[in-house]
Amino acid sequence: MCPTIESESTFLGEPEPTPSILASIPECLKDALRNSILTEPIGRRPILVSSNGLANRFILGRWGIRPSQRRHYRNLFLQVRKHCRDVFQYYISRGWLGWDTPTGTRMLGVFKFDDIRGNIILSFVPVRPGSEWTLPTR
């Protein structure tokens, strides 16, 4: 689940993305993929996710800062976007993403769709149970 806004704390400037906060970005990605899978019909249609889109979703969920406020929170967006690109590079090199569900294990193949000015776009392709062997090894 993407982290929620901390309503009790007040920030006297730009929030600091600590390593423990940045470590929750992969969970935010999995939540976005779960939501997309649940809303889309079952099939082999790829799910496209961009690194900047994931960073914007994470920052909005964590601190309530909209992408239009990027100039005011320049360092925050810079650090989170860089970390999202690093996470995406890891999944590209791994070639797959998986998590456990109550009904079994959900597997997605990961492919690089595009790279535009540092914004990495990944294509996540659902893999049917029993056909995990078709995923490329890298």
C-alpha positions as a printed Julia matrix, in Angstrom:
138×3 Matrix{Float64}:
  0.0     0.0     0.0
  1.32    3.48   -0.83
  2.09    5.36    2.35
 -0.5     7.87    3.45
 -0.14   11.5     4.4
  1.13   12.06    7.91
 -1.51   14.49    9.18
 -0.05   15.1    12.64
  3.4    16.21   11.57
  4.09   19.61   10.08
  6.98   20.33    7.8
  9.0    23.52    8.14
 10.44   23.2     4.67
 11.09   20.45    2.23
 10.49   16.89    3.53
 13.54   14.66    3.68
 13.24   11.3     1.89
 15.12    9.0     4.24
 16.37    5.57    3.11
 13.6     3.86    5.09
 10.97    5.97    3.32
 12.52    5.33   -0.1
 12.52    1.6     0.65
  8.72    1.6     0.46
  8.68    2.65   -3.22
  8.56   -0.98   -4.51
  5.42   -1.57   -2.41
  3.85    1.5    -3.99
  4.69    0.04   -7.42
  3.12   -3.31   -6.49
 -0.02   -1.51   -5.27
 -0.28    0.39   -8.54
  0.1    -2.86  -10.49
 -2.45   -4.67   -8.3
 -4.98   -1.88   -8.85
 -4.37   -1.94  -12.58
 -4.72   -5.73  -12.74
 -7.97   -5.66  -10.76
 -9.56   -3.01  -12.99
 -8.45   -4.49  -16.31
 -9.86   -7.69  -17.81
 -7.66  -10.77  -17.59
 -5.38  -11.09  -20.56
 -1.88  -10.58  -21.77
 -2.22   -6.84  -22.25
  0.84   -5.05  -20.86
  0.65   -2.49  -18.07
  2.81    0.58  -18.67
  4.3     2.43  -15.68
  6.75    5.34  -15.84
  9.37    6.07  -13.21
  8.28    9.71  -12.93
  4.62    8.69  -12.64
  5.51    6.3    -9.83
  7.52    9.05   -8.09
  4.61   11.48   -8.39
  2.18    8.89   -7.01
  4.55    8.1    -4.12
  5.11   11.76   -3.19
  1.39   12.55   -3.39
  0.54    9.55   -1.21
  3.31   10.13    1.3
  3.38   13.91    1.72
  0.35   15.19   -0.23
  2.56   17.21   -2.59
  1.22   17.49   -6.13
  3.47   17.33   -9.22
  2.59   20.97   -9.95
  4.54   21.9    -6.78
  7.72   20.34   -8.18
  9.59   23.66   -8.37
  9.07   24.36   -4.69
 10.14   20.84   -3.65
 12.88   20.41   -6.25
 15.26   18.25   -4.14
 12.47   15.97   -2.94
 11.29   15.23   -6.48
 14.89   14.85   -7.68
 15.81   12.28   -5.01
 12.58   10.26   -5.27
 12.7    10.19   -9.09
 16.32    9.05   -9.03
 15.43    6.26   -6.61
 12.47    5.21   -8.79
 14.81    4.99  -11.8
 17.17    2.81   -9.74
 14.27    0.54   -8.73
 13.19    0.3   -12.38
 16.75   -0.56  -13.49
 16.77   -3.35  -10.9
 13.52   -4.81  -12.23
 14.78   -4.53  -15.82
 17.89   -6.52  -14.92
 15.81   -9.07  -12.99
 13.24   -9.51  -15.78
 10.25  -10.33  -13.56
  8.27   -9.15  -10.57
  6.21  -11.35   -8.29
  4.28  -11.33   -5.05
  2.15  -13.73   -3.05
 -1.63  -13.46   -3.1
 -4.24  -15.48   -1.2
 -4.92  -17.44   -4.4
 -1.26  -18.09   -5.23
  1.68  -16.2    -6.65
  1.24  -13.35   -9.13
  4.05  -13.1   -11.71
  4.7   -10.27  -14.15
  7.35  -10.12  -16.83
  9.22   -6.81  -16.93
 10.35   -5.23  -20.18
 11.8    -1.81  -20.93
  9.28    0.04  -23.08
 11.04    3.38  -23.49
 13.56    5.77  -21.94
 12.82    9.46  -22.51
 15.1    12.07  -20.9
 15.66    9.93  -17.82
 12.03    8.83  -17.49
 12.04    5.05  -17.77
  8.8     3.42  -18.92
  8.38   -0.26  -18.1
  5.93   -2.73  -19.55
  4.62   -5.31  -17.09
  3.13   -8.38  -18.77
  1.0   -10.8   -16.72
  2.36  -14.37  -16.79
 -0.06  -17.27  -16.55
  0.61  -19.81  -13.8
  2.81  -22.62  -15.1
  4.41  -20.57  -17.86
  7.03  -18.79  -15.73
  9.72  -20.6   -17.71
  8.93  -18.36  -20.7
 10.34  -15.31  -18.92
 13.74  -14.23  -20.24
 16.76  -14.74  -18.03
 19.13  -11.81  -17.89
